Amino acid sequence: MDPVDALLEIASLLERERASRYRAKAFRQAAATLQALDDEVREDPVRLRASKGIGESTFAVIRQAQSGQVPDYLVELRGDVEPERVSALRAKLRGDLHAHTEWSDGTTSIEVMAKAARTLGHEYQAITDHSPRLRVARGLSAERLREQIPLVRAQSGDGFTLLAGIEVDILEDGTLDQEDDLLRELDIVVASVHSKLRMDAKAMTARMIAAVSDPRVNVLGHCTGRLVEGSRGTRPASEFDAEAVFAACAANGVAVEINSRPERQDPPDELIAIALDAGCLFSIDSDAHAPGQLSLLDHGAERAEQAGVPASRIVTTWGLERLRAWAD
């Protein structure tokens, strides 16, 4: 197989399994290095191995691919990584409203994320890097976000649209962590709680209701903030009045995100049921921080399907024109 394709497939599989970002990045870097090399260097093992960006593991993959084999490491990963379950609902998804790039805490460029979304057959993909208060994730200042917006929209074309967005922090008083005029300029605003997750339930309820009542908010992201597995350990769900918060979401046309990351499984099943009863819309999103994680939508689709969420109430099954009209 083509060695560049082998390296990129390995990177995607590592990303999907939320492996060390450095391992996945090493394979993406090797693919970029290999593409840039002259044919003479590619075919010379000594010069190839000496090339900056080609390490021992990536060199072994390249040489096996060049010899006509499927690299051993790729075979191993294909066997380890669970196959995607293409459910009836997953097949109806047209796009994804929550993903990150290297502008905040993602691993790759806007262009690479756009290409990966196109490859998956998305009609649209939102780029929603973090807002300023989340410093640990290199949240975007107003100036950086203004710089990013045209670069995001420039990736649209040929039946695919890259939407300019943000995952904006919901501050303790329920206000949003970005300039008002700038939020109005964006295509998609996902609002999420990232701090003081253990605050009093009454205060958390007021905080979330204030945020989803803001006309600029389109999606309530990973509403409980819980972690149920994975390298970051576990974290309990925030406490709030789910009936009150979801009633506010329904009243304001804000979609409740079904976050597709297996370590989140957020909202829990019982909260999805409450949101359904409240008449909420939903958005099945990957919350991808790397290209290979965009395919995690199959997890979110499976959970939504099992919970009985109708496709008609999932905004990410809608075409772009209808989505834009709702988000406007």
MONORUR-V98947 format. One record per backbone hydrogen bond with DSSP energy under -0.5 kcal/mol. CO is the residue of the C=O (numbers start at 0). NH is the residue of the N-H. If there is no record, write none. Layout:
CO&NH ; CO&NH
This chain:
1&5 ; 2&6 ; 3&7 ; 4&8 ; 5&9 ; 6&10 ; 7&11 ; 8&12 ; 9&13 ; 10&14 ; 11&15 ; 12&16 ; 13&18 ; 14&17 ; 19&22 ; 19&23 ; 20&24 ; 21&25 ; 22&26 ; 23&27 ; 24&28 ; 25&29 ; 26&30 ; 27&31 ; 28&32 ; 29&33 ; 30&34 ; 31&35 ; 32&36 ; 33&36 ; 37&41 ; 38&42 ; 40&43 ; 42&44 ; 43&47 ; 44&48 ; 45&49 ; 46&50 ; 47&50 ; 50&53 ; 52&54 ; 54&58 ; 55&59 ; 56&60 ; 57&61 ; 58&62 ; 59&63 ; 60&64 ; 61&65 ; 62&66 ; 63&68 ; 64&67 ; 68&70 ; 70&74 ; 71&75 ; 72&76 ; 73&77 ; 74&78 ; 75&79 ; 76&80 ; 83&85 ; 84&86 ; 86&90 ; 88&91 ; 88&92 ; 89&92 ; 93&122 ; 93&123 ; 95&125 ; 97&286 ; 97&287 ; 98&127 ; 100&103 ; 100&105 ; 107&101 ; 108&112 ; 109&113 ; 110&114 ; 111&115 ; 112&116 ; 113&117 ; 114&118 ; 115&119 ; 116&121 ; 117&120 ; 122&160 ; 123&95 ; 124&162 ; 125&127 ; 126&164 ; 128&166 ; 129&139 ; 130&133 ; 132&134 ; 133&136 ; 133&138 ; 134&137 ; 139&131 ; 140&144 ; 141&145 ; 142&146 ; 143&147 ; 144&148 ; 145&149 ; 146&150 ; 147&150 ; 147&151 ; 148&152 ; 149&153 ; 151&154 ; 152&155 ; 156&159 ; 159&156 ; 160&124 ; 160&162 ; 162&126 ; 162&164 ; 163&186 ; 163&187 ; 165&167 ; 165&189 ; 166&130 ; 167&191 ; 168&170 ; 168&176 ; 170&173 ; 174&170 ; 175&177 ; 176&131 ; 178&182 ; 179&183 ; 180&184 ; 181&185 ; 182&185 ; 187&165 ; 188&190 ; 188&217 ; 188&218 ; 189&167 ; 190&220 ; 191&169 ; 191&193 ; 195&198 ; 199&203 ; 200&204 ; 201&205 ; 202&206 ; 203&207 ; 204&208 ; 205&209 ; 206&210 ; 207&211 ; 208&212 ; 210&213 ; 213&216 ; 217&254 ; 218&190 ; 218&220 ; 219&256 ; 221&224 ; 223&237 ; 226&234 ; 229&232 ; 234&226 ; 239&241 ; 240&244 ; 241&245 ; 242&246 ; 243&247 ; 244&248 ; 245&249 ; 246&250 ; 247&251 ; 248&252 ; 248&253 ; 249&252 ; 253&280 ; 254&219 ; 254&256 ; 255&282 ; 256&258 ; 257&284 ; 258&265 ; 260&263 ; 260&264 ; 262&227 ; 262&228 ; 265&258 ; 267&270 ; 267&271 ; 268&272 ; 269&273 ; 270&274 ; 271&275 ; 272&276 ; 273&277 ; 274&278 ; 274&279 ; 275&278 ; 280&255 ; 281&314 ; 282&257 ; 282&284 ; 284&259 ; 287&99 ; 288&106 ; 289&292 ; 290&293 ; 291&294 ; 292&295 ; 293&296 ; 294&297 ; 295&298 ; 295&299 ; 296&300 ; 297&301 ; 298&302 ; 299&303 ; 300&304 ; 301&305 ; 302&306 ; 303&308 ; 304&307 ; 307&309 ; 309&312 ; 310&313 ; 312&281 ; 312&314 ; 313&316 ; 314&317 ; 315&93 ; 315&94 ; 318&322 ; 319&323 ; 320&324 ; 321&325 ; 322&326 ; 323&327
